[in-house]
Amino acid sequence: MASVSRMVVVGLDGATFDLIKPWAAEGKLPTFARLLAEGAHAELRSTLPALTPPAWTSAATGKNPGKHNVYNFYKVSGGGTGKLPLTPADLRSRRVWDIANVYGKRAGVVHLPLTYPPEHLDGFVVSGIMTPKGVEDYTFPPELRDELQAHVDGYRFDVDADALKVGDLRAFAEDAFELQRIQTAEMLYLFEHKRWDLLWVMFHTLDKLQHFFWHLMDPTHPAHPGATEFADVVLRFHQLLDEALAGVLARLDDDTGLLVMSDHGSCRLESYFLIMNWLEDTGFLRMKNAARSPLKRALGGMGIEARGIVQSLRRAGLGWVPRLVPGRLKAQVPQARASFARIAPHVDWSGTRVYCPSAPGSGLRVNLRGREAEGIVAPEDYDRVCEEVRARLLTIVDPKTGRHVVHAVHRREEIYAGPYVDNGADLLVETTDSYCLIEGMGPAAIVPAGQNDGERTGNHRREGIFLLAGAGARRGVALPTLDICDVAPTLLYLLDVPVQQDMDGAVAQGAIAPELLAARDVRTDQLAAPAEVAATEMSDQDRRAIEGMLEGLGYL
């Protein structure tokens, strides 16, 4: 009989079969090729938006964001005009490691989002993305930090995004490769030296590289520069991950299974859709200074952006020059106000019906009276405004390509279900592949990507990866698409822990060895709702550190 008592999950943020399968078939990724041949695999449909915090949280809870309350990196504050970084206190559901603990299983959680400050777990935690830079309390138990520093050569916590802010791709790539080697050593150390029944490790750096190096590996991308030293960066990083997985496979015993998964897939990004520009152009949003100055129009027409200017100055050792430019002049330069936080003070809320507080969240909010601080849309007009925006978004055609920019627009109730639906955006915008929603304002509503070093040319798509191998896995099968909410119940089943009845996902039985299914029923149970985690006061310094990290990675 197939026996399984322990599970290892290796999360590869942003991994896509669109790259992995061809490279595996060419012999460039032998471990992935082995997993595809010997295990069960499927595309894994992500959340909407296909974004790190909600997607990993849905994988870990088995629930949609309407039940776990995580929609983005941020939550809206200040009557709709502000944003605060999420913390574990915002989570409203148990995760699979919490459930495993209740049933006597030990768990190790490494670099997952929303794990700072680290929770007290029967096992261990190393916190992940959205941990403020420079903090020292990122492990549980606390002494694990010193242990990792003592046993993992060069141990450190995360990639340095500062290089991206100045467009230094070489420094960023070198740092990313070094960090992956460190994190692989960290994973294998914890695998061998700690007691666990569930070990869940997430590697986030692949997603970052694909965001900024896609055009350099793709000769058909409009921004491809020709021969470049960076052409094989993404492939070589996959090969580094392939080696990490080989290390895990070499250590698996007959009772341990392996799940390799991603929170979402990735694809090329050719153009930015500046949604706030479009909202202004169509009259849904009004700026205090609606007229574009001649300087702003002229610079925009030449394709000059503030970010590109600043990056060039920094590379030349003249990073101090922008500080001498008057604020009034900076405000005239396209995309100088890159994020919603910078745009919000310039919005005329008395003439604004719809706005975008967070493009990574793919969401629009109605400026609703009684909810927003300066809301003007009457509750009885809410549905009409939503439908008007939806209808008009679906008609947008890129004049350069003739392609529709927006694939679909959803009301939140059409996507989410649960007690926290109202915390989601009013409208969710799915752009067509190769277009990316951003909240900055610039010379036009549609602008090409990759015009400056450090701009994103890789985008998220909803189709991620699911690869189950080792103990408990069915061998050599390709399955229909699974849902990311299926991950948690599948893991619980493999750990012989009851699946929770309020989960949206189901056990992926097609991926599991038939003899195990015959011997072990799918048990269900329902634990009481967890006690809410006390909110942790975040200092302004920590908040700015998180914002700086997200801005450097193109999420803000």
C-alpha angles and dihedrals in degrees: 000000000000106000126195128173104153134043133201118198118195111191118201108192110224097002115159133190087221087079103023099054098051093045091047091050090051091054094249095116106038097170093051088047090053092049091050091049099042103033142043120272140181141160110267116221110222133211125275108276095038091221133141102249100045094037098051090042092053090049091051097043102033088229140108120248091261087070103035098037098225113126105148145348086281143039122221116255139168096051092306099312100089139054133212125193114253121248132186087270088073093056114101103187141060116255124222093263091052090051092046089053092054089056094048101266122133118226139197118201119190127185098338116149121259093030098115121129086034116240124235103258137173089250127016143301134203106187123232146201114356092038105135113252114256100021118133102199096079099121139067119237089036093225090062089080092062091043092055092046090052097047105031112068112237092359116192136151116240146359117276108245093185091091090063092054089065095037095249100151094169094057091045093050093047090050092048093053092047092049092050091054089051093048092048089053089047092052094049092046092053090044092056104034106037133068113240143146093195122033114182117183125176126199111199102176097084090066091052093051093048090051094057106025103043095101090049094059096037112074091191094058112111090231095048106133098204123244109014139165088235097059094105100035095106093046093048091050090052087052089053089053089047089057091049091054090048088057091054094047091051089057099045116113126204093271099049126088129200128216118189112190145154131217092226139342131250139231140172120289118212105164141023119227106211098207095186090056089052093047089052093046092051096045099249091112131034127201123210089236100036096165113087112229119237089247092053092048092047095050091045091052090055091050093245116152131185092237093055092048093050093046092052092050092049092050088052091052092253099111090133093066098081089058088065093056113100114248090235090060094044089057090062095059117096114258093003086127093053103165135048091249089061094043099045097077089055095051118106097222092187088069100035123100101167134022141168115237093177127017094189086061089054088222139136125198127207112230089238123190111240094021107052119058092242100020119167105172111098115229090242089058095049097096093045093052092048092052093045091053092045093051094048095046091055091058096057112120124185104238091211097053106019089230126133109251097205121055099185142348119209135194109230092242089059092059108028135051129184143065095302101052091114090064091065126087117278092236129023116208120207110195122206114262111280093032123093129195114231129175099217122107122234145149094302142005093250119042131167119258125229099037092129134036110264096032119127117254097165122073139192123258126185098243109091131163136272120187120171118187141152124037114014096012126125111236128244103348134137112209135198116265116297127207121244088236087065092070099077098047090045091053092047091051092050089050089050091243122136116263111238114248095223094058116115094210130074136216109277093232093172089066095051127088110262093228091057091049089051092051101040126049122212102256122201134200139158121228120202115264111277120253111262114260112244111253113253116222107242116208121229088244093056091045091052090047091055092045091050091051093049092046091052090053093049097252095113 
